[in-house]
Amino acid sequence: MPDPALITAVHAERVWDSRGWPTIEVQVQLDDGQSGQAIAPAGASRGTREAVDLRDGGPRLAGKDVQQALAAVRERIAPMLIGRAVGDQEGIDAAMIALDGTALKSRLGGNAMVATSLAVLHAAAASARQPLWQYLSQRQGTQPSLPLPEIQIFGGGAHAGRRVDIQDFMVMVPGAGSYAETLEVTAEIYHAAGSLMKQAGKLAGVADEGGWWPMFDDNREALDMLMRAIELAGERPGDRVVISLDIAASEFGSKGRYRLGLEDRALDTEGMIRMLGEWLQAYPIASIEDPLAEDDPEGMRAFTQAWGHHLQIIGDDFLVTQERLLEQAIAQGACNAVLIKCNQAGTVSETLRTWDRARRAGWGQIVSARSGETEDVSIVHLSVGLDAAQLKVGSFARSERMVKWNEGLRIARAMGSQARFAGGRALAGTWWGRQHAAVRSTPA
């Protein structure tokens, strides 16, 4: 058994994300000649309990520059990591957490820490001469699979100037026979939606994550338009294609009060649950994210009690990839799935602990990108290697999104005859899974 590779250098550079704002790229070099690098993403819709990015403030670049975070990597993190064994992910992450010493990683910066942590993971995989998905699979003892994509068609909320209140109107194709087929079907729906919106005079452009930027008169009009796009693409809504929503309720609700700006009306928790219930009865929605605000745990529990048997209920801002919050939600019976975002947790190790706890609880796991993204493809490998079964990247446009969907195709090709597509297995516990037989993994 060869000696483990040791870290010899850690470099940090300022690069740029999909919104044109600064972010951090970290490269970790090893004594065996291998290296790994990763880039920190950034979210516009952020939970209050997630790891925070360290930004410089001041007049330049709207206060979003990252020179302090770069200095944290170069002057504090790098000296601590040099000489450590690259395979000791837990030890490295624990050392960074201790060095930071704050609850939300505000001293070193969640952006500095997640880029470093992911770069270490990439370097370890490179040292093992394995693609990252395979390294993760062997490390975690999983059977890797190609995930079911969750792809935005209309953007809203913080991703589209709040032109609609709901943040993401998405589609999933659990009835597809392969990962590649889901992308083809989604492409048809995406372009059909754009044509319909243009014809109706409802198209304002492209939103942050590549979905169409709409000019709808109310939130339900978006659902009706999405149904029409699915049909125009030659599909029957609810057959092999279903709808998925990210409500992102914390963006317009707090303390049990919700303000729908587009419709100029206010709802309490009960009214919000009732409105969403009407949508669930009228449309083939199989997954819903953050239906209530992060500070409304009773509302989330009540919604899960009412609808948890019917569809996937995902906690994002509600759980922010934190194992402690996930434990509380499991005990309370709030949600039945968790969104997995490395930069919410701040390190790979914390992310993996949250993923593992959700897996052991029988919860769904959806590995997710952020609205401020780059060409980094780490999350695709995480999704495949962890057998998370679902991947949320954004829309079917813009290169920072497409590089991730295309990476899935490359991984499928590399896996060859061993490739599995999670497909309908991802939604086995929903109304769709009960109505369709194709809930097991299929060849990718």
SULQUICOR-V782685 format. One record per residue. OMEGA is omega in radians with two decimals (none if undefined). BURIAL is + if it has 16 or more other ideal C-beta (glycine too) atoms within 10 Angstrom, else -. Layout:
OMEGA&BURIAL + OMEGA&BURIAL
This chain:
-3.13&- + 3.07&- + 3.14&- + 3.11&+ + -3.13&+ + 3.10&+ + 3.14&+ + -3.12&+ + 3.06&- + -3.12&+ + 3.09&+ + 3.13&+ + 3.01&+ + 3.01&- + -2.97&+ + -3.10&- + -3.01&+ + 3.07&+ + 3.14&- + 3.09&- + -3.11&+ + 2.96&+ + -2.98&+ + 2.95&+ + 3.12&+ + 3.02&+ + 3.11&+ + -3.13&+ + -3.05&+ + -3.13&+ + 3.06&- + 3.11&+ + 3.13&- + 3.11&+ + 3.06&+ + 3.11&+ + -3.12&+ + -3.12&+ + 3.11&+ + 3.01&+ + 3.12&+ + 3.14&+ + 3.01&+ + 3.05&+ + -3.00&+ + 3.01&+ + -3.08&+ + -3.08&- + 3.12&+ + 3.09&+ + -3.05&+ + 3.01&+ + 3.04&+ + 3.13&+ + -2.98&+ + -3.01&- + 3.13&- + -3.03&- + -3.07&- + 3.05&- + 3.10&- + 3.12&- + -3.00&- + -3.13&+ + -2.97&+ + -3.11&+ + 3.11&- + 3.11&- + 3.06&+ + 3.11&+ + 3.11&+ + 3.11&+ + -3.02&+ + -2.98&+ + -3.06&- + -3.09&- + -3.06&+ + -3.14&+ + -3.13&- + -3.04&- + -3.09&+ + -3.11&- + 3.12&- + 3.05&- + -3.02&+ + -3.12&+ + -3.13&+ + -3.09&- + -3.13&+ + -3.11&- + 3.12&- + 3.14&+ + 3.13&+ + 3.12&- + 3.10&- + 3.13&+ + 3.13&+ + 3.13&- + 3.12&- + 3.02&+ + 3.12&- + -3.07&- + -3.05&- + 3.05&- + -3.05&+ + -3.11&- + 3.09&- + -3.12&+ + 3.07&+ + 3.12&+ + 3.10&+ + -3.05&+ + -3.10&+ + 3.10&+ + 3.11&+ + -3.11&+ + 3.12&+ + 3.11&+ + 3.07&+ + 3.13&+ + 3.10&+ + -3.14&+ + 3.12&+ + 3.11&+ + 3.13&+ + 3.12&+ + 3.10&+ + -3.11&+ + 3.14&- + 2.95&+ + -3.02&+ + -3.12&+ + -3.13&+ + 3.10&+ + 3.13&+ + -3.13&+ + 3.13&+ + -3.14&- + -3.05&+ + 3.11&- + -3.13&- + 2.98&+ + -3.00&- + 3.11&+ + 3.01&+ + -3.03&+ + 2.96&+ + 3.14&+ + 3.01&+ + -2.87&+ + -3.10&+ + 3.01&+ + 3.05&+ + 3.02&+ + 3.12&+ + 3.10&+ + -3.10&+ + -3.11&+ + -3.10&+ + 3.06&+ + -3.14&- + 3.13&- + 2.87&+ + -3.05&+ + -3.10&+ + -2.97&+ + -3.08&+ + 2.93&+ + -2.95&+ + 3.00&+ + 3.00&+ + -3.11&+ + -3.09&+ + 3.14&+ + 3.11&+ + -3.14&+ + -3.13&- + 3.05&+ + -3.13&+ + -3.13&+ + 3.12&+ + -3.13&+ + 3.12&+ + 3.14&- + -3.14&+ + 3.10&+ + 3.11&- + -3.12&+ + -3.13&+ + -3.10&+ + 3.05&- + 3.13&+ + 3.11&+ + 3.13&+ + 3.14&- + -3.12&+ + 3.11&+ + 3.12&- + -3.09&- + -3.10&- + -3.08&- + -3.02&+ + 3.13&+ + -3.12&- + -3.12&- + -3.10&+ + -3.05&+ + -3.05&+ + 3.04&+ + 3.07&+ + 3.13&+ + 3.11&+ + -2.95&+ + 2.96&+ + -3.14&+ + 3.14&+ + 3.04&- + -3.05&- + -3.10&+ + 3.09&+ + 3.10&+ + 3.11&+ + 3.11&+ + 3.12&- + 3.12&+ + 3.07&+ + 3.13&+ + -3.14&+ + 3.10&+ + -3.14&+ + 3.13&- + 3.11&- + 3.10&+ + -3.14&- + 3.04&+ + -3.11&- + 3.13&+ + 3.09&+ + 3.08&- + 3.11&+ + 3.08&+ + 3.13&+ + 3.05&+ + -3.11&+ + 2.87&+ + -3.12&+ + -3.08&+ + -2.98&+ + 3.12&+ + 3.14&+ + 3.13&+ + 3.14&+ + 3.10&+ + 3.06&- + 3.05&- + 3.10&+ + -3.06&- + -3.10&+ + 3.08&- + -3.05&+ + -3.10&- + -3.09&+ + 3.11&- + 3.07&- + -3.13&- + 3.13&- + 2.93&+ + -3.10&- + -3.13&+ + 3.13&- + 3.11&- + 3.12&+ + 3.14&+ + 3.13&- + 3.14&+ + 3.09&+ + 3.09&- + 3.10&- + -3.11&+ + 3.11&+ + -3.04&- + -3.04&- + -3.14&+ + -3.13&+ + -3.09&+ + -3.12&+ + 3.14&+ + -3.04&+ + 3.12&+ + 3.13&+ + 3.06&+ + -3.05&+ + -3.10&+ + 3.12&+ + 3.13&- + -3.09&+ + 3.11&+ + 3.08&- + 3.12&+ + 3.11&+ + 3.14&+ + 3.11&+ + 3.14&+ + 3.09&+ + -3.09&- + -2.95&- + -3.08&+ + 3.09&+ + -2.97&- + -3.03&+ + 3.06&+ + 3.14&+ + -2.96&+ + 2.99&+ + 3.08&+ + 3.04&+ + -3.12&+ + -3.05&+ + 3.13&+ + 3.05&+ + -3.13&+ + -3.12&+ + -3.13&+ + 3.13&- + 3.09&+ + 3.10&+ + 3.13&- + -3.11&- + 3.09&+ + 3.14&+ + -3.10&- + -3.05&- + 3.12&- + -3.08&+ + 3.02&+ + 3.09&+ + -3.10&+ + 3.00&+ + -3.10&+ + 3.10&+ + -3.10&+ + -3.04&+ + 2.99&+ + 3.13&+ + 3.10&+ + 3.08&+ + 3.11&+ + -3.08&+ + 3.11&+ + 3.09&+ + -3.11&+ + 3.10&+ + 3.09&+ + 3.08&+ + -3.09&+ + 3.13&- + 3.10&+ + 3.13&+ + -3.12&+ + 3.11&- + -3.09&- + 3.12&- + 3.00&+ + 3.08&+ + -3.14&+ + 3.07&+ + -2.96&+ + 2.96&+ + 3.01&+ + -3.13&+ + 3.04&+ + -3.01&+ + -3.14&+ + 3.11&+ + 3.12&- + -3.09&+ + -3.08&+ + -3.02&+ + 3.10&+ + 3.12&+ + 3.07&+ + -3.11&+ + -3.13&+ + -3.05&+ + -3.14&+ + -3.07&+ + -3.10&+ + 3.02&+ + -3.14&+ + 3.14&+ + 3.12&+ + -3.03&+ + -3.00&+ + -3.04&+ + -3.14&+ + 3.12&+ + -3.11&+ + -2.97&+ + 3.12&- + 3.03&+ + -3.03&+ + 3.10&+ + 3.14&+ + 3.08&+ + -3.14&+ + 3.08&- + 3.07&+ + 3.10&+ + 3.12&- + 3.11&- + 3.11&+ + 3.13&+ + 3.14&- + -3.14&- + 3.08&+ + -3.07&- + 3.13&- + -3.08&- + 3.04&+ + 3.06&+ + -3.10&+ + 3.05&+ + -3.07&+ + 3.08&+ + -3.12&+ + -3.09&+ + -3.06&+ + -3.10&+ + -3.09&+ + 3.07&+ + -3.13&+ + -3.12&+ + 3.14&+ + -3.10&- + -3.08&- + -3.11&+ + -3.00&- + -3.12&+ + 3.12&+ + 3.10&- + 3.10&+ + 3.07&+ + -3.09&- + none&+
